[in-house]
């Protein structure tokens, strides 16, 4: 059994009405918990944010990149695996 996790933290920095302050911290805390408390392999935890320095990577949070990562995980996961 393999445990996969996709953690998404979007602060919506370009939208003052919906802007959040701590989603990046929340996903880092969740990642730490999954690794230590639930024994997830750190290499099987994928983090997507809308942090500006990640804008040109596969881990910058756009609708299509999030959907792509979900499809990638589901393509390799088996019925015995956990996807979080």
C-alpha positions as a printed NumPy array, in Angstrom:
array([[  0.   ,   0.   ,   0.   ],
       [  1.28 ,   3.432,  -0.987],
       [ -0.005,   6.647,   0.574],
       [ -0.271,   9.679,  -1.731],
       [ -1.234,  13.213,  -0.688],
       [ -1.943,  16.367,  -2.657],
       [ -1.89 ,  19.475,  -0.469],
       [ -3.15 ,  22.713,  -2.015],
       [ -2.674,  26.081,  -0.336],
       [ -3.935,  29.135,  -2.185],
       [ -3.844,  32.579,  -0.593],
       [ -5.463,  34.368,  -3.56 ],
       [ -3.004,  37.245,  -3.256],
       [ -4.435,  39.041,  -6.296],
       [ -7.962,  39.142,  -4.878],
       [ -8.364,  41.425,  -1.851],
       [-11.921,  40.198,  -1.162],
       [-10.977,  36.502,  -0.868],
       [ -7.325,  36.774,   0.151],
       [ -6.177,  34.339,   2.854],
       [ -3.233,  34.763,   5.201],
       [ -2.034,  31.342,   6.309],
       [ -2.814,  28.629,   3.778],
       [  0.912,  28.084,   3.077],
       [  1.555,  27.489,   6.771],
       [ -1.478,  25.184,   6.993],
       [ -0.243,  22.873,   4.246],
       [  3.263,  22.763,   5.733],
       [  1.769,  21.727,   9.077],
       [ -0.394,  19.111,   7.351],
       [  2.646,  17.791,   5.46 ],
       [  4.563,  17.467,   8.718],
       [  1.635,  15.639,  10.328],
       [  1.233,  13.213,   7.407],
       [  4.942,  12.389,   7.496],
       [  5.266,  11.921,  11.249],
       [  1.78 ,  10.934,  12.383],
       [  0.506,   8.949,   9.413],
       [  3.814,   7.642,   7.998],
       [  3.438,   9.13 ,   4.506],
       [  6.568,   9.037,   2.34 ],
       [  7.672,  12.682,   1.827],
       [  8.252,  11.871,  -1.861],
       [  4.573,  10.962,  -2.235],
       [  3.282,  14.251,  -0.799],
       [  2.763,  16.91 ,  -3.449],
       [  2.333,  20.565,  -2.503],
       [  0.722,  23.154,  -4.776],
       [  0.546,  26.835,  -3.812],
       [  0.137,  30.207,  -5.47 ],
       [  3.384,  31.57 ,  -4.048],
       [  4.949,  33.99 ,  -6.52 ],
       [  8.386,  32.313,  -6.593],
       [  6.756,  29.069,  -7.79 ],
       [  4.84 ,  30.712, -10.616],
       [  6.84 ,  29.033, -13.391],
       [  6.764,  25.494, -11.964],
       [  4.381,  22.549, -12.018],
       [  3.586,  23.297,  -8.399],
       [  2.065,  26.759,  -8.94 ],
       [ -1.654,  26.578,  -8.175],
       [ -3.678,  27.019, -11.308],
       [ -6.847,  25.08 , -12.06 ],
       [ -5.189,  23.096, -14.841],
       [ -2.027,  22.282, -12.879],
       [ -4.098,  21.059,  -9.924],
       [ -6.236,  18.922, -12.227],
       [ -3.111,  17.577, -13.961],
       [ -1.543,  16.536, -10.647],
       [ -4.762,  14.814,  -9.513],
       [ -4.848,  12.844, -12.773],
       [ -1.163,  11.916, -12.424],
       [ -1.678,  10.577,  -8.906],
       [ -4.802,   8.622,  -9.859],
       [ -3.025,   7.143, -12.878],
       [ -0.36 ,   5.5  , -10.691],
       [ -2.452,   4.704,  -7.606],
       [ -3.924,   1.235,  -7.235],
       [ -7.044,   0.114,  -5.411],
       [ -4.859,  -0.773,  -2.406],
       [ -3.37 ,   2.724,  -2.127],
       [ -4.53 ,   5.73 ,  -0.128],
       [ -5.005,   9.065,  -1.88 ],
       [ -5.458,  12.06 ,   0.409]])
